[in-house]
Amino acid sequence: MTATFTTGQTYKMFWVGDADAVTLCKVMKRTAKFVTLDVDGFGVQRVAIKPCDQGESCLPLGRYSMAPCLKACRPVA
């Protein structure tokens, strides 16, 4: 079963440089190719959804070497 982003669900985004740093992201809107997120501390971001080995993923803060990655397999319980 592959994980997908669901409207209204909150997910954990981890940072590459600090494994203890977690940023919460709430899905506000979702289409087939894009997701609109409310990223805690960074505001609203609209980003493309990419497939990954565990389901869906995206890069809410941009694409750079140390960019944090948000994966749909990491919902907040």
Secondary structure by P-SEA (a helix, b strand, c coil): cbbbbbccbbbbbbbcccccbbbbbbbccccccbbbbbcccccbbbbbbbbccccccccccccccbbbbbbcccccc
